[in-house]
């Protein structure tokens, strides 16, 4: 059992070190200051404002979302494994490193009323230059 465990661990290590294609490895955090993004959930509009956010790969992002409604919303994006509840009339801070390049949809993850399914946006992570 122990030997098998060691076998699995060393295989994982060898894969990460030598075989994993660079494009699917997580991008390391750059040493730039964090990028602060202010966002609001507009009152009774089921709309994230802005609904398009652009950052650069490696950025540490501090996303501050103010929920103007008197009910909960959520903010989630599967690509980065984030899902957070946004409480009413409050600012919620979500911090992450933009560790993948691409366009990732984000959406409200808490059933919140008639506009729930259209409350979404896109997070664009551009390659470093
Ligand atoms: Cu919702």
Backbone and ligand atoms as CSV (ligand in chain L), in Angstrom:
chain,resi,resn,atom,element,x,y,z
A,1,UNK,N,N,0.831,-1.205,0.000
A,1,UNK,CA,C,0.000,0.000,0.000
A,1,UNK,C,C,0.869,1.260,0.000
A,2,UNK,N,N,1.812,1.276,0.930
A,2,UNK,CA,C,2.704,2.434,1.046
A,2,UNK,C,C,3.527,2.593,-0.232
A,3,UNK,N,N,4.006,1.451,-0.711
A,3,UNK,CA,C,4.825,1.491,-1.933
A,3,UNK,C,C,3.992,2.004,-3.105
A,4,UNK,N,N,2.747,1.579,-3.141
A,4,UNK,CA,C,1.856,2.038,-4.205
A,4,UNK,C,C,1.646,3.554,-4.099
A,5,UNK,N,N,1.478,4.032,-2.869
A,5,UNK,CA,C,1.323,5.477,-2.636
A,5,UNK,C,C,2.521,6.250,-3.139
A,6,UNK,N,N,3.681,5.747,-2.813
A,6,UNK,CA,C,4.917,6.415,-3.250
A,6,UNK,C,C,5.006,6.406,-4.779
A,7,UNK,N,N,4.599,5.289,-5.351
A,7,UNK,CA,C,4.578,5.149,-6.810
A,7,UNK,C,C,3.682,6.221,-7.452
A,8,UNK,N,N,2.476,6.384,-6.880
A,8,UNK,CA,C,1.536,7.379,-7.419
A,8,UNK,C,C,2.097,8.790,-7.291
A,9,UNK,N,N,2.626,9.103,-6.122
A,9,UNK,CA,C,3.164,10.445,-5.880
A,9,UNK,C,C,4.306,10.756,-6.841
A,10,UNK,N,N,5.212,9.799,-7.008
A,10,UNK,CA,C,6.358,10.088,-7.864
A,10,UNK,C,C,5.917,10.204,-9.324
A,11,UNK,N,N,4.908,9.429,-9.713
A,11,UNK,CA,C,4.390,9.570,-11.080
A,11,UNK,C,C,3.799,10.951,-11.305
A,12,UNK,N,N,3.051,11.435,-10.319
A,12,UNK,CA,C,2.470,12.775,-10.407
A,12,UNK,C,C,3.562,13.812,-10.566
A,13,UNK,N,N,4.587,13.653,-9.775
A,13,UNK,CA,C,5.702,14.602,-9.812
A,13,UNK,C,C,6.384,14.584,-11.171
A,14,UNK,N,N,6.648,13.387,-11.660
A,14,UNK,CA,C,7.332,13.252,-12.957
A,14,UNK,C,C,6.475,13.852,-14.074
A,15,UNK,N,N,5.170,13.624,-13.988
A,15,UNK,CA,C,4.262,14.186,-14.995
A,15,UNK,C,C,4.334,15.710,-14.996
A,16,UNK,N,N,4.198,16.293,-13.782
A,16,UNK,CA,C,4.197,17.763,-13.674
A,16,UNK,C,C,5.504,18.362,-14.167
A,17,UNK,N,N,6.579,17.676,-13.845
A,17,UNK,CA,C,7.908,18.212,-14.128
A,17,UNK,C,C,8.279,18.069,-15.602
A,18,UNK,N,N,7.943,16.948,-16.187
A,18,UNK,CA,C,8.492,16.660,-17.514
A,18,UNK,C,C,7.474,16.511,-18.639
A,19,UNK,N,N,6.268,16.123,-18.324
A,19,UNK,CA,C,5.348,15.775,-19.402
A,19,UNK,C,C,4.168,16.717,-19.579
A,20,UNK,N,N,3.776,17.422,-18.521
A,20,UNK,CA,C,2.580,18.254,-18.652
A,20,UNK,C,C,2.843,19.382,-19.640
A,21,UNK,N,N,1.967,19.537,-20.648
A,21,UNK,CA,C,2.180,20.635,-21.591
A,21,UNK,C,C,2.129,21.979,-20.865
A,22,UNK,N,N,2.995,22.903,-21.259
A,22,UNK,CA,C,3.088,24.196,-20.575
A,22,UNK,C,C,1.746,24.922,-20.558
A,23,UNK,N,N,0.960,24.762,-21.634
A,23,UNK,CA,C,-0.273,25.545,-21.736
A,23,UNK,C,C,-1.353,25.108,-20.735
A,24,UNK,N,N,-1.225,23.943,-20.105
A,24,UNK,CA,C,-2.235,23.610,-19.104
A,24,UNK,C,C,-1.712,23.727,-17.674
A,25,UNK,N,N,-0.445,24.129,-17.534
A,25,UNK,CA,C,0.093,24.351,-16.186
A,25,UNK,C,C,-0.470,25.663,-15.653
A,26,UNK,N,N,-0.776,25.740,-14.362
A,26,UNK,CA,C,-1.244,27.019,-13.835
A,26,UNK,C,C,-0.159,28.080,-13.975
A,27,UNK,N,N,-0.586,29.292,-14.288
A,27,UNK,CA,C,0.374,30.382,-14.451
A,27,UNK,C,C,0.711,30.950,-13.086
A,28,UNK,N,N,1.982,31.151,-12.851
A,28,UNK,CA,C,2.424,31.650,-11.536
A,28,UNK,C,C,2.074,33.121,-11.374
A,29,UNK,N,N,1.877,33.493,-10.121
A,29,UNK,CA,C,1.558,34.885,-9.807
A,29,UNK,C,C,2.727,35.784,-10.186
A,30,UNK,N,N,2.425,36.890,-10.852
A,30,UNK,CA,C,3.485,37.843,-11.181
A,30,UNK,C,C,3.718,38.714,-9.954
A,31,UNK,N,N,4.834,39.476,-9.946
A,31,UNK,CA,C,5.070,40.263,-8.731
A,31,UNK,C,C,4.581,41.707,-8.832
A,32,UNK,N,N,3.550,41.889,-9.660
A,32,UNK,CA,C,2.927,43.212,-9.767
A,32,UNK,C,C,1.962,43.414,-8.609
A,33,UNK,N,N,1.632,44.680,-8.307
A,33,UNK,CA,C,0.619,44.909,-7.264
A,33,UNK,C,C,-0.735,44.342,-7.702
A,34,UNK,N,N,-1.592,43.958,-6.758
A,34,UNK,CA,C,-2.881,43.376,-7.110
A,34,UNK,C,C,-3.734,44.330,-7.946
A,35,UNK,N,N,-4.568,43.757,-8.784
A,35,UNK,CA,C,-5.499,44.527,-9.603
A,35,UNK,C,C,-6.842,44.542,-8.869
A,36,UNK,N,N,-7.309,45.754,-8.553
A,36,UNK,CA,C,-8.582,45.856,-7.838
A,36,UNK,C,C,-9.691,46.114,-8.849
A,37,UNK,N,N,-10.711,45.290,-8.821
A,37,UNK,CA,C,-11.850,45.444,-9.733
A,37,UNK,C,C,-13.099,45.688,-8.901
A,38,UNK,N,N,-13.763,46.807,-9.169
A,38,UNK,CA,C,-15.014,47.114,-8.461
A,38,UNK,C,C,-16.185,46.695,-9.343
A,39,UNK,N,N,-17.110,45.983,-8.757
A,39,UNK,CA,C,-18.268,45.502,-9.508
A,39,UNK,C,C,-19.502,45.702,-8.638
A,40,UNK,N,N,-20.650,45.844,-9.288
A,40,UNK,CA,C,-21.899,45.940,-8.537
A,40,UNK,C,C,-22.905,44.976,-9.124
A,41,UNK,N,N,-23.809,44.512,-8.287
A,41,UNK,CA,C,-24.968,43.812,-8.803
A,41,UNK,C,C,-26.059,44.867,-8.772
A,42,UNK,N,N,-26.437,45.373,-9.965
A,42,UNK,CA,C,-27.372,46.503,-10.057
A,42,UNK,C,C,-28.742,46.121,-9.487
A,43,UNK,N,N,-29.307,47.076,-8.757
A,43,UNK,CA,C,-30.553,46.797,-8.036
A,43,UNK,C,C,-31.682,46.361,-8.970
A,44,UNK,N,N,-32.250,45.220,-8.669
A,44,UNK,CA,C,-33.384,44.652,-9.414
A,44,UNK,C,C,-33.170,44.538,-10.916
A,45,UNK,N,N,-31.913,44.410,-11.308
A,45,UNK,CA,C,-31.639,44.294,-12.752
A,45,UNK,C,C,-31.014,42.953,-13.095
A,46,UNK,N,N,-30.657,42.181,-12.103
A,46,UNK,CA,C,-29.974,40.899,-12.325
A,46,UNK,C,C,-28.829,41.100,-13.310
A,47,UNK,N,N,-27.973,42.036,-12.959
A,47,UNK,CA,C,-26.907,42.418,-13.875
A,47,UNK,C,C,-25.638,42.757,-13.097
A,48,UNK,N,N,-24.552,42.085,-13.471
A,48,UNK,CA,C,-23.253,42.456,-12.909
A,48,UNK,C,C,-22.715,43.630,-13.707
A,49,UNK,N,N,-22.251,44.621,-13.015
A,49,UNK,CA,C,-21.775,45.840,-13.654
A,49,UNK,C,C,-20.366,46.180,-13.137
A,50,UNK,N,N,-19.305,46.013,-13.944
A,50,UNK,CA,C,-19.320,45.589,-15.350
A,50,UNK,C,C,-19.551,44.079,-15.478
A,51,UNK,N,N,-19.961,43.671,-16.688
A,51,UNK,CA,C,-20.151,42.233,-16.900
A,51,UNK,C,C,-19.025,41.647,-17.755
A,52,UNK,N,N,-17.993,42.479,-17.939
A,52,UNK,CA,C,-16.823,42.034,-18.689
A,52,UNK,C,C,-15.595,42.557,-17.957
A,53,UNK,N,N,-14.723,41.662,-17.557
A,53,UNK,CA,C,-13.547,42.057,-16.792
A,53,UNK,C,C,-12.329,41.492,-17.502
A,54,UNK,N,N,-11.337,42.383,-17.719
A,54,UNK,CA,C,-10.125,41.929,-18.397
A,54,UNK,C,C,-8.924,42.073,-17.481
A,55,UNK,N,N,-8.185,40.999,-17.294
A,55,UNK,CA,C,-6.964,41.040,-16.503
A,55,UNK,C,C,-5.865,40.315,-17.279
A,56,UNK,N,N,-4.667,40.345,-16.732
A,56,UNK,CA,C,-3.537,39.679,-17.388
A,56,UNK,C,C,-3.170,38.433,-16.583
A,57,UNK,N,N,-2.786,37.403,-17.284
A,57,UNK,CA,C,-2.383,36.161,-16.623
A,57,UNK,C,C,-1.315,36.443,-15.563
A,58,UNK,N,N,-1.454,35.857,-14.417
A,58,UNK,CA,C,-0.505,36.059,-13.330
A,58,UNK,C,C,-0.925,37.157,-12.372
A,59,UNK,N,N,-1.903,37.952,-12.766
A,59,UNK,CA,C,-2.389,39.022,-11.878
A,59,UNK,C,C,-3.039,38.436,-10.628
A,60,UNK,N,N,-2.767,39.076,-9.496
A,60,UNK,CA,C,-3.599,38.819,-8.325
A,60,UNK,C,C,-4.772,39.791,-8.414
A,61,UNK,N,N,-5.965,39.270,-8.396
A,61,UNK,CA,C,-7.150,40.100,-8.607
A,61,UNK,C,C,-7.938,40.184,-7.306
A,62,UNK,N,N,-8.278,41.404,-6.925
A,62,UNK,CA,C,-9.168,41.599,-5.787
A,62,UNK,C,C,-10.469,42.157,-6.351
A,63,UNK,N,N,-11.464,41.300,-6.365
A,63,UNK,CA,C,-12.750,41.655,-6.936
A,63,UNK,C,C,-13.668,42.066,-5.793
A,64,UNK,N,N,-14.143,43.316,-5.849
A,64,UNK,CA,C,-15.042,43.814,-4.806
A,64,UNK,C,C,-16.417,43.975,-5.428
A,65,UNK,N,N,-17.346,43.184,-4.948
A,65,UNK,CA,C,-18.688,43.228,-5.537
A,65,UNK,C,C,-19.678,43.735,-4.500
A,66,UNK,N,N,-20.360,44.826,-4.850
A,66,UNK,CA,C,-21.400,45.349,-3.970
A,66,UNK,C,C,-22.750,44.878,-4.482
A,67,UNK,N,N,-23.495,44.217,-3.632
A,67,UNK,CA,C,-24.830,43.742,-3.993
A,67,UNK,C,C,-25.860,44.795,-3.558
A,68,UNK,N,N,-26.443,45.477,-4.534
A,68,UNK,CA,C,-27.407,46.549,-4.235
A,68,UNK,C,C,-28.774,46.011,-3.823
A,69,UNK,N,N,-29.021,44.739,-4.062
A,69,UNK,CA,C,-30.347,44.187,-3.792
A,69,UNK,C,C,-30.538,43.856,-2.316
A,70,UNK,N,N,-31.816,43.605,-1.972
A,70,UNK,CA,C,-32.114,43.230,-0.588
A,70,UNK,C,C,-32.192,41.713,-0.456
A,71,UNK,N,N,-31.712,41.022,-1.490
A,71,UNK,CA,C,-31.633,39.560,-1.441
A,71,UNK,C,C,-30.253,39.118,-1.930
A,72,UNK,N,N,-29.929,37.850,-1.688
A,72,UNK,CA,C,-28.596,37.326,-1.998
A,72,UNK,C,C,-28.387,37.088,-3.493
A,73,UNK,N,N,-27.152,37.234,-3.905
A,73,UNK,CA,C,-26.704,36.725,-5.185
A,73,UNK,C,C,-25.480,35.863,-4.911
A,74,UNK,N,N,-24.894,35.381,-5.994
A,74,UNK,CA,C,-23.639,34.640,-5.856
A,74,UNK,C,C,-22.739,35.020,-7.008
A,75,UNK,N,N,-21.474,34.727,-6.863
A,75,UNK,CA,C,-20.551,34.970,-7.977
A,75,UNK,C,C,-19.697,33.727,-8.135
A,76,UNK,N,N,-19.756,33.131,-9.307
A,76,UNK,CA,C,-19.035,31.875,-9.496
A,76,UNK,C,C,-18.401,31.814,-10.871
A,77,UNK,N,N,-17.242,31.193,-10.922
A,77,UNK,CA,C,-16.639,30.829,-12.200
A,77,UNK,C,C,-15.931,29.500,-12.001
A,78,UNK,N,N,-16.356,28.523,-12.797
A,78,UNK,CA,C,-15.835,27.169,-12.603
A,78,UNK,C,C,-14.347,27.076,-12.925
A,79,UNK,N,N,-13.914,27.817,-13.945
A,79,UNK,CA,C,-12.528,27.712,-14.414
A,79,UNK,C,C,-11.534,27.945,-13.280
A,80,UNK,N,N,-11.897,28.801,-12.342
A,80,UNK,CA,C,-10.966,29.110,-11.257
A,80,UNK,C,C,-11.454,28.541,-9.919
A,81,UNK,N,N,-12.517,27.786,-9.962
A,81,UNK,CA,C,-13.001,27.137,-8.743
A,81,UNK,C,C,-13.517,28.123,-7.705
A,82,UNK,N,N,-14.200,29.187,-8.163
A,82,UNK,CA,C,-14.695,30.194,-7.226
A,82,UNK,C,C,-16.214,30.167,-7.191
A,83,UNK,N,N,-16.762,30.197,-5.993
A,83,UNK,CA,C,-18.209,30.331,-5.832
A,83,UNK,C,C,-18.452,30.992,-4.477
A,84,UNK,N,N,-18.916,32.235,-4.529
A,84,UNK,CA,C,-19.075,32.975,-3.289
A,84,UNK,C,C,-20.442,33.632,-3.209
A,85,UNK,N,N,-21.003,33.661,-2.012
A,85,UNK,CA,C,-22.305,34.270,-1.800
A,85,UNK,C,C,-22.147,35.776,-1.603
A,86,UNK,N,N,-23.041,36.542,-2.223
A,86,UNK,CA,C,-23.001,38.006,-2.083
A,86,UNK,C,C,-24.207,38.421,-1.240
A,87,UNK,N,N,-23.944,38.838,-0.048
A,87,UNK,CA,C,-25.041,39.182,0.854
A,87,UNK,C,C,-25.616,40.549,0.505
A,88,UNK,N,N,-26.883,40.785,0.863
A,88,UNK,CA,C,-27.569,42.030,0.484
A,88,UNK,C,C,-26.899,43.282,1.052
A,89,UNK,N,N,-26.900,44.335,0.249
A,89,UNK,CA,C,-26.416,45.665,0.660
A,89,UNK,C,C,-25.032,45.597,1.309
A,90,UNK,N,N,-24.203,44.738,0.741
A,90,UNK,CA,C,-22.870,44.551,1.308
A,90,UNK,C,C,-21.857,44.379,0.200
A,91,UNK,N,N,-20.602,44.675,0.550
A,91,UNK,CA,C,-19.531,44.408,-0.394
A,91,UNK,C,C,-18.866,43.087,-0.026
A,92,UNK,N,N,-18.646,42.264,-1.034
A,92,UNK,CA,C,-17.972,40.986,-0.814
A,92,UNK,C,C,-16.672,41.012,-1.594
A,93,UNK,N,N,-15.607,40.582,-0.942
A,93,UNK,CA,C,-14.315,40.592,-1.598
A,93,UNK,C,C,-13.928,39.180,-2.011
A,94,UNK,N,N,-13.507,39.040,-3.249
A,94,UNK,CA,C,-13.075,37.738,-3.763
A,94,UNK,C,C,-11.669,37.924,-4.310
A,95,UNK,N,N,-10.735,37.161,-3.772
A,95,UNK,CA,C,-9.347,37.328,-4.198
A,95,UNK,C,C,-8.868,36.059,-4.885
A,96,UNK,N,N,-8.212,36.230,-6.020
A,96,UNK,CA,C,-7.689,35.056,-6.728
A,96,UNK,C,C,-6.532,35.465,-7.632
A,97,UNK,N,N,-5.798,34.462,-8.074
A,97,UNK,CA,C,-4.745,34.694,-9.061
A,97,UNK,C,C,-5.273,34.213,-10.413
A,98,UNK,N,N,-5.149,35.050,-11.423
A,98,UNK,CA,C,-5.602,34.686,-12.766
A,98,UNK,C,C,-4.595,33.686,-13.336
A,99,UNK,N,N,-4.818,32.426,-13.041
A,99,UNK,CA,C,-3.800,31.403,-13.310
A,99,UNK,C,C,-4.034,30.639,-14.619
A,100,UNK,N,N,-5.037,31.076,-15.386
A,100,UNK,CA,C,-5.297,30.423,-16.679
A,100,UNK,C,C,-5.597,31.486,-17.713
A,101,UNK,N,N,-5.178,31.248,-18.939
A,101,UNK,CA,C,-5.477,32.176,-20.033
A,101,UNK,C,C,-6.768,31.735,-20.711
A,102,UNK,N,N,-7.606,32.698,-21.025
A,102,UNK,CA,C,-8.822,32.351,-21.746
A,102,UNK,C,C,-9.978,33.253,-21.381
A,103,UNK,N,N,-11.155,32.895,-21.877
A,103,UNK,CA,C,-12.379,33.642,-21.568
A,103,UNK,C,C,-13.266,32.735,-20.738
A,104,UNK,N,N,-13.530,33.168,-19.523
A,104,UNK,CA,C,-14.247,32.313,-18.592
A,104,UNK,C,C,-15.558,32.958,-18.181
A,105,UNK,N,N,-16.669,32.253,-18.402
A,105,UNK,CA,C,-17.938,32.825,-17.990
A,105,UNK,C,C,-18.049,32.859,-16.469
A,106,UNK,N,N,-18.646,33.940,-15.950
A,106,UNK,CA,C,-19.028,33.934,-14.532
A,106,UNK,C,C,-20.521,34.184,-14.459
A,107,UNK,N,N,-21.104,33.798,-13.353
A,107,UNK,CA,C,-22.571,33.851,-13.280
A,107,UNK,C,C,-23.025,33.900,-11.833
A,108,UNK,N,N,-24.283,34.265,-11.668
A,108,UNK,CA,C,-24.870,34.259,-10.332
A,108,UNK,C,C,-25.160,32.810,-9.949
A,109,UNK,N,N,-24.717,32.431,-8.766
A,109,UNK,CA,C,-24.807,31.027,-8.351
A,109,UNK,C,C,-25.849,30.793,-7.259
A,110,UNK,N,N,-26.657,31.823,-6.989
A,110,UNK,CA,C,-27.693,31.685,-5.965
A,110,UNK,C,C,-29.039,32.006,-6.634
A,111,UNK,N,N,-29.995,31.078,-6.612
A,111,UNK,CA,C,-31.300,31.374,-7.215
A,111,UNK,C,C,-31.857,32.659,-6.601
A,112,UNK,N,N,-32.125,33.677,-7.433
A,112,UNK,CA,C,-32.394,34.991,-6.864
A,112,UNK,C,C,-33.602,35.675,-7.481
A,113,UNK,N,N,-34.319,34.993,-8.370
A,113,UNK,CA,C,-35.507,35.628,-8.943
A,113,UNK,C,C,-35.539,35.525,-10.445
A,114,UNK,N,N,-36.434,36.317,-11.034
A,114,UNK,CA,C,-36.737,36.156,-12.464
A,114,UNK,C,C,-35.527,36.313,-13.387
A,115,UNK,N,N,-34.575,37.152,-13.023
A,115,UNK,CA,C,-33.460,37.401,-13.937
A,115,UNK,C,C,-32.232,36.558,-13.653
A,116,UNK,N,N,-32.389,35.607,-12.770
A,116,UNK,CA,C,-31.224,34.825,-12.325
A,116,UNK,C,C,-30.383,34.285,-13.477
A,117,UNK,N,N,-31.048,33.665,-14.456
A,117,UNK,CA,C,-30.285,32.975,-15.507
A,117,UNK,C,C,-29.630,33.919,-16.501
A,118,UNK,N,N,-30.009,35.191,-16.476
A,118,UNK,CA,C,-29.270,36.101,-17.361
A,118,UNK,C,C,-28.234,36.929,-16.602
A,119,UNK,N,N,-28.075,36.674,-15.316
A,119,UNK,CA,C,-27.067,37.419,-14.558
A,119,UNK,C,C,-25.709,36.742,-14.712
A,120,UNK,N,N,-24.994,37.173,-15.742
A,120,UNK,CA,C,-23.707,36.549,-16.012
A,120,UNK,C,C,-22.773,37.506,-16.731
A,121,UNK,N,N,-21.551,37.087,-16.886
A,121,UNK,CA,C,-20.568,37.924,-17.549
A,121,UNK,C,C,-19.371,37.092,-17.954
A,122,UNK,N,N,-18.309,37.785,-18.339
A,122,UNK,CA,C,-17.130,37.045,-18.788
A,122,UNK,C,C,-15.848,37.660,-18.217
A,123,UNK,N,N,-14.998,36.774,-17.758
A,123,UNK,CA,C,-13.685,37.156,-17.252
A,123,UNK,C,C,-12.662,36.784,-18.318
A,124,UNK,N,N,-11.954,37.801,-18.800
A,124,UNK,CA,C,-10.962,37.561,-19.861
A,124,UNK,C,C,-9.570,37.646,-19.272
A,125,UNK,N,N,-8.818,36.579,-19.412
A,125,UNK,CA,C,-7.440,36.575,-18.919
A,125,UNK,C,C,-6.526,36.540,-20.136
A,126,UNK,N,N,-5.859,37.683,-20.342
A,126,UNK,CA,C,-4.976,37.825,-21.512
A,126,UNK,C,C,-3.589,37.273,-21.177
A,127,UNK,N,N,-2.878,36.790,-22.179
A,127,UNK,CA,C,-1.509,36.323,-21.923
A,127,UNK,C,C,-0.601,37.489,-21.533
A,128,UNK,N,N,0.444,37.199,-20.795
A,128,UNK,CA,C,1.426,38.229,-20.442
A,128,UNK,C,C,2.205,38.604,-21.695
A,129,UNK,N,N,2.677,39.866,-21.748
A,129,UNK,CA,C,3.476,40.189,-22.955
A,129,UNK,C,C,4.956,40.349,-22.636
L,1,CU,CU,CU,-29.098,34.525,-9.135
